[in-house]
Amino acid sequence: MSDTYENERTFEPLPPAHGRGFATSWWGLAWLKALEDTALDGRQLKEGRRLAREGAVGAVTVRPGRITAVVRGRDGSQHRSDVLLQELDEDDWDRFLTMAAERAGHVAALLDREMPPHLVEDATSAGVELLPAIGDLEAECTCEAWDHCPHSAALCYQVARLLDQDPFVLLLMRGRAERPLLDALQERSAGPLADEPALPQGVPAKEAFAAVDIVPPLPDVPRLPPEPGEPAHLDTETSPEPGVDPAALEFLAADAAARAHRMLAEALTTGHELHPFEAELTEDQDTVRLAASCHESLVSARLATASGRRPADLAAAVRAWRLGGAASLQALEEEWAPGAEELARAVAGLDRAWPEAERPALRAAGNRWTVTGRGAQLRLGRDGRWWPYRKERGRWTPAGPADRDPAAALETMPAEGGVGG
């Protein structure tokens, strides 16, 4: 790679910037502040912002000490604009590299092509000014304006967007290309000798807290959209690749959007941090959850196959899920024997639920109490709630949501049921 090419980068024209700021990173914002502090005529800056927003800035070439672009004026004329920034000398770069190599956080971030927020302050403390100060940005333009004109201002606003994408643009303007700079930094920060302790990882707390005045404030908490976003429709004239089911992909995308909407709603609720996180679903539970929300017959058939259940079994699992999620599905499919303490609490709860003369005759088996002479059953969940079941076509089917009161749970049963179990 030639030295000329190594020390020069050209960026393709950026699209118009309607409805957005020119910079979001702290270094991009600091560049804009230097520009606005430098320019004497606010009207020229305003016109430059308008040109940059409209996409009037052509390809931007960055080299040590200079940035260049052709800018199209509102009248259609084109002007070559240059903005000059003084390069750092060899002593400056030596102090900068020494400072950066002494701080593990700076080394790791720069080698990862990032610009640590506290880097500029530490460089200033070492006597090296990375960001331009008032009067440091000198403009030249073929429109022959003596100060920053709309064309040079538009170029500077565009550079702020480039700095957001790649902070090494700033270091190149100051005189060092990325690769030589990183090579020099790696050489200075080579690993410690065998008898020396390793440098700690991360950024010292003092540096992190000192960056409070550099890092821009956090954005406002997002507002909850009124409803989940619509997924893309994949029913196009182009045939899908073998094994790709567009309907299934659309269904999964819609499900992901709905879950994200619900999670955001929960996160924006006051006191949400006090609520326990939902347990992660197993693959089998998630298959039933998807089947419970699916109204596409072909996708439902695929989910049934994936669940390994017969159609009637999957229908019962879906009904259970709709009544109470994973806990209801567990009550459907798991039969367990309560321990002595759990059993004592369950029996006491049954005794309290009805007046003695009104209590139905119950036959217990494990965690299930079947009502004698009725096609009704109560199932005790591991969380102490009672789930009502009724017998339909010879099989027990979920009949309603759970309740702490077994009598209230059983009220969901019809007065007359099928044959008791």
N, C-alpha and C positions, 0 to 999 in steps of 0.2 A: 504494500500500500504506500503510495507516494506521500511525502510530508504534506504537500498541498491538499491532497484529498483527505488525509487524516485530520487536518485542522480546519476542515470546512464541511458543513452539513447543509443540505438544501431540503426544505420541507414543502410538500405539495400544498397548494392553496386549501385552506379550511372552508367548510361550508358556512353559510350565513349563521349568525348566532342569535336569531330571534328568540326572545323570551328567556334568556339566560344571562348570567353574569359572565364577564370575561375571565374571571379567575375564581377558584375556590380554594386552592392551596395557599398556605401562608406566604410562600415565596412569590407566587404569582400576584397576590394582593400587595406584597411589599414592593414589587416592581411597579405596579400601577400607582402606588403612593408616591414613589420617586418621580414618575412621569408627571403626575398632577402637581407635585411640589415644584417641578422644574419649569413647566410651561408658564408663560406670562399671560397668555390670552386664553381664557376659559372657553371662548366661542370656538377657537380652533380645535380644542380638545373635544368639544361637543360634536363638531362636524366630523372629527376623526373617528369618534365612537360610532357615528351613524354609518360612515363608510365601511368600517370593519364589520359591523353587524350585517350590512348588506352583501358581504362577501367580495368587496372591491379590492382586497389585498391579494396579489398574486403569490407565487412561490417565494418563500422566505429563505434567504441564504445567511447562514450564521458562520462567522469566522472570528478569530481573536480580534477584539477591539471594534468590531463592526457587524451590523446586521443590515441587509439590503432586500428590497422588494420593489416591484413595480406596482403602483397603486392607481386605480382608475378613479378619476374624479366624477362628480355628479353630472358634469357636462360631457362626459365621454372621453375627456383627455386622459392621457397616461403619463405618469411621472415616476422617475426612479427616485426613491427615497432611501437615504442611509441614516442610521443612528449610530453614533460613535460612543464607545465606552472605554475608558482607559484600561489597558492591560495591567495585570499585576506583574511586578518584576520577579527575578529569581529569588531574591531574599524573601519577598512576600510568600511565594509558593513554598519555600523551605519552612517558614514559620507555620504556614497552614498545614503542611503534611506532618510536621512534628506534633502540632496540636491534635490533629485527627488521630494519629497513630497512638497517642497516649490515652485515648478514650475508646474503650471496647465497643460502646454503643455506636459511636460515629463510624468506626471501622466496619462493623457488621452491616450497617445501613448503607454506607457508600458502596461497599462491595455488592450489595443487593440492588444497586442502582436507585437508592432512595436518598432523600435529603432530610436528615434529622432536623426537627424544628429548632433545637438549641444550637445547631452547628454555626449559624450566623453570629450569635452572641459570643460563642467561644472563639470564633475566628476574630471578631472585633477585639476581644480581650487580648488576643495574641498580636494585635496591630495590623490585622488584615481585613479590609472592608470588601466583602463580597457583593453586597447589594449596592446599587448606585445611590448616592446622596443627592441633595439639591444641587442642580447645575452640572451633574455628571453626565447627563444624556445630551449629547450635542447632535443637532439635526442638520442634515444636508439634503436638499431636494432640488430637482430640476425646475420646480416652479419658482425658485430663487427667493423664497421667503427667508427672512433673516432669523426668525425664531421657529419653534415647532409649528408647522403648517398642518392642515387636515391630513395630508398624505403621510407625513412622518408620525403624526399621532395615531393614525389608523394602523401603521406598522407596529407601533409600540403596543397597542391594544391586542394585536394579533400575537405578538410575542408572549404576552401574558398567558394566552391560551396554550402556546407551545410549552411554556414553563410548567403549566399544570400537568402536561403530558410527560415532560422529561426535564427535571431540574438541572440535568447536566448541561442544558443549553446555556444557563447562566455561567457555569464554570468555563465553557468554551469561549463565551464572550470575554471573559476575564483572562483568557490566554492559554488554557489547557484543555485539550481534547480528552474525551472520556477514557479511552484505552491507556494512553500514557499516564494519566493521573492515577487510574486504578493500579497499574503496574507499579508505580512509585509507592503508592500506599501499601500494597501488598509486601513490597520489599522492606519497608520500614516496620511493618507490623507482623513480620514473620513470627512463627510460633515461638514460645519461650523455650529456653534451654532446659535440659532434663532436670537440673537442680533448682529451677525457678518455678514458683507456683503459677498455675494458669490464670490468665486474666478472667475476672468474673464476666458472665454474660449479661446482656441487657444494658439498660441505661440507669446510672445512679439516680436515686430518688430526688436529690437536689436539682439535677438537670431537668428531670421531668416536671417538677413543680415550678421551676423557674420559667418554663415555657408557657405559662398561663397567659402571658401578655402577647405571645406570638401566635399561638394556635387560635384560629377563628372560633367563635362560639359554636356550640352544637346547634344544628337546625331545630326548628320547632318540631314537636311531636306530631307525626302525621295524623291527619284526620281519617276516621274510618269511612271507607267508601260505602255508599248505601247498599251495595250488593257485590258479590264476587264478580271479578272480570270474566268476560266471555272468552273461552278458548278459541284458538284458530280452527276454522273448518277445513278439514283435510279431504273433503270429497271434491277432487279436481279431475280434470281430464287425463292427468298423468297417472298411469297405473302404479300402485305401490310395489315396493320390492317384495320378493317372496318372503312369506312369514310375517309381514307387517300388516296389521289390521287397523286401518284408519279409524273405524268406529271405536275400537278399544282404546286407541290413543286419545281420541277426543274425550271419551268418558273419563280416563285417568287424569287428563288435564283439567277437566271441569271439577273433578273430585279434589285435586290438589288446590285449585283456586278457592273452593268452598272451605276447605280445612284451613288454608292460610287466612281467609277472611275471619273465620271463627277465632283463630289463635290471636290475630291482631285485636279483635274485639275484647278478648279476655285480657290481653296485655294492657289495653288502654283503660281497663276498669280500675277504679280506685281500690287499693288494697289487694290487687291481684297477687302481689308477692307473698301474701299470707296463705294463698290457696295451694294445696299440694299439686305437684305435677301429675298428669295422667300417666299411668303405667304404660310402658311400651307394649303394643299389641304383638301377639305371636302372628306368624304367617297365616295360620288357620283362622284366628279371630279377625284379621284384617280382610281375609277373603269373604267371610260372612258379612262384615261391615260394608264392603263394596257391593255385595249382592243385595244388601238391604236398601241401597240407594240407587240401584240400577233399574232402568225401565226399558232397556234395549234388549230384545229377546236373544239376539246372537251373542251379545256380551254376557248375558246371564247364563247362557248355555256353557260358555267357556269357564265362567266362574264356578258353575256347578261341577264341571269336570275337574277343575283345579282343587276344589274342596274335597273331592273323593267321597261325597255324600250322594245318597239316592235322592231323587227329586223331593220326595215327601220329607226326608230328613233335613234337606237344605231349607225347605219351606218353613219347617218348625224352627230351625236355627235363625232364619231371617226374622220370623215373628218375635222370637225371644230377644234378638238384638234391638229391634224397634221398640220393645217395651222397656229395655233397661241396659243395653250395651253389653259389655264383657261380663258383668256380674250376672245378668239375666241368662246369658249363654252358658255360663258355668253352672247355674242352677238347673238348666235343661240337661246338660250332658254329664254332670258329675254327681255320683251318689257317694256320700261319705258318712262315716259314723261319728256323731258328736262325742266329745269326751265327757267325762262325768260332770265337770263344771258347766260346760255348754249345754248338756242335756238338762241339768237342773234348772238353768235359766230358761230354757225353752219350755219346759213343763210348767214352770211358774208363770210364764207369760200366757200360756194357753189357759191356765186356771183363772187368771185375772181377766181374760178377754170376754168371757160370757158369764152371766148369772148361772149359778149351778144348774138350774132347771132348763136352761136354754142351750147349754153347751152341746154341740153335736158329738156323736160317737166317733172317735178317731182311732184308727189302727196305725201304729207307728212301725216304721221299718227304716232304719238308718236316719237320715235327715228328712224323711218324707212321712207326713201324716195324712192318711187317706180317710175321707169322710165315709163312714159306713152307710151304704144304701144310696149314695149319690155319686155321680161321676165327677167328684171334686177332690182336690188334693192340695195340701199346703207343703211347700218345700222350704226348709230353713237354709238360708244362705250363710256363708262363712262370716258375713258381717252382722249377723243377727237379725236380718230382715226376712220377712215371709213372702214367698212368691206363690200366687194362686195358679192352679192348673185345673183343666177340665179334660174329661175323656171324650175324644171325638174319633169315631170309626176305629175304636179299639186301641188308640194310642193317646198318651198324655200330651196335651198341648198347652203352651203358655196362655194364660187367660187375662193377665193384667199386670200392672206395675207392682213392685214390692211395697210392703208397708211394715212398720215396726209392730203394728197391732194385727195379730192373726185374724181377728174377727173382721176388721176393716178390709183386709186382703180377701177374705172369703166372700165378702159382699159382692164382689165382681162375678161370682158364680151365678148361673141361672137357678131359679127356684127348683126346677125339675131338671135333672141331668140324665146322663146315660147310665149304664150299668156301672156300679162301683167297682173299684179295683180290689 
